[in-house]
Amino acid sequence: MRRRSSLPTDDLAWGAPDPAAQHPDKTADLGLLAPSWAGSAVAAVTGDAGYLRALLDAEAALTRAQAALGLAPEAAAAAVTAAAAETHRYDPRALALRARAAGNPVVPLVADLTTAVAARDPEAAAYVHRGATSQDILDTATMLVCARALDTVLPDLTRTAAALRRTAAEHRDTPMAGRTLTQHAVPTTFGLKAAGWRSLVLDAHDRLASVRAALPVQLGGAAGTLAAFHAYAEADGAPPPPDLGSRLLARYAAETGLAAPALPWHTLRTPVADLAGALACTAGALGKAAADVLTLSRTELGELTEGSGGSSSAMPHKTNPVRATLIAAAARQVPGLAAVLYGSLAAEDERPAGAWHAEWQPLRDALRLTGGAARDAAVLTAELRVHPHRMRQNLDATGGLVVTERLVAALTALTGRAEARRLLDTAARRTEERGIAFPAALDEVLHEAPPTARHEDRPAPPGDPAAPREAPALPPSRLRQLLDPTGYLGSAGPLVDRALERTEHHPQESA
């Protein structure tokens, strides 16, 4: 007598009514709390319907691969492929509940697919899932889902990089305050900042494209030896060749459009770990740009604004940087999801209990969040509004303090480096404490400085190296020149030019 499972949601398999059956949308995850990916292309391919499509594609491809090697009749491959194409005949909700009994959705799906194939061709039903294990199908389906998801993400990254190229070129020489540890540091250009964002986006694109090209099919049978395929071949009266496994892997890969792995990877999870790292890198790269946009669009800075910001439910005057906010939220979540996927590398035996299962939802969430962030980044960068006048106002806000590094270098020739640093520290403190303009404070300090002997860090002047110096002084015209922040941009322009030599990868280039 068969024992009834104690799992509560297995009731569906025993004929009890499903309380959600009459209102399936009540249990569907439509993205209500996930505006970062709701409505995106990646949401469609990673949803339950997308996964079901991939599972059926994996099953059909396996039968076709066996038929191509003479391990199954062509008619069986045609029947399985036709039955798998009718996705409307398979109920994701019912499959999800029935999956509780076996721990994965492949087992109930194989039962339903076998029934559908038998209705078309009773003899073909025996070739459904023949020789495979559940993980073969679910891993292959997952790689198909990942491939389809990345095929929506990569074009968005290309569009983002192209928009940032235009922005960096347009603002190659637009000066702004460089900030370190939240404070004004030295002048930079917005072109250099945008070129840096673009460089990260291109890095992310390269990593995702590399992972996409390497996504492998999974096929190992019960414990990674492919023994069942040999057994079925022998049972059919055709002694299998020694290289049957490698030939079948190659053909299965061809049927799915995925790569052929060197080995079954049931517990060798490099493909998932590599994808996890690339997704985390991509989310972080987009998050860097979003973090800068959030900072620079603050009311008190006003250097950037989103082209189409969001409104507030309470304050009519607000235009919130919504896209940057959603990207930043995704960037904070994906690394944690990647950590779970990395943790699943430590999987026991030839097929694990728990480590494999722990991957499913985090991987889907990481794909969704990264795909949504890429979608938002493409729009954000295309519509971003740059305000050079505010950048200049903020650059001038400290009255020259932003170029103290330059002044240290200029005064070193007169006083030595240590004394130059002391003089500028004194002037900067005086500016802050007394509220006087920095040029005036610096002039005071320079005139107060007594004549000094040559410092050890100052090169010996011509003549007597021990001769005392006059108090350091800078002509007014030279001081004005040194205080102009636009004259202290270093190699910012050439660095932008160098960065823009790197080209975007367009879809046709990798086709």
Secondary structure, 3 states (H helix, E strand, C coil): CCCCCCCHHHHHHHCCCCCCCCCHHHCCCCCCCCCCCCCCHHHHHHCHHHHHHHHHHHHHHHHHHHHHCCCCCHHHHHHHHHHHHCHHHCCHHHHHHHHHHHCCCHHHHHHHHHHHHHHHCHHHHHHCCCCCCHHHHHHHHHHHHHHHHHHHHHHHHHHHHHHHHHHHHHCCCCEEEEEECCEEEEEEEHHHHHHHHHHHHHHHHHHHHHHHHHCECCCCCCCCCCHHHHHHHHHCCCCCCCCHHHHHHHHHHHHHCCECCCCCCCCCCHHHHHHHHHHHHHHHHHHHHHHHHHHHCCCCCCCEECCCCECCCCCCCCCECHHHHHHHHHHHHHHHHHHHHHHCCCCCCCCCCCCCHHHHHHHHHHHHHHHHHHHHHHHHHHHCEECHHHHHHHHCCCCCHHHHHHHHHHHHHHHCHHHHHHHHHHHHHHHHHHCCCHHHHHHHHHHHCCCCCCCCCCCCCCCCCCCCCCCCCCCHHHHHHHHCHHHCCCCHHHHHHHHCCCCCCCHHHCC
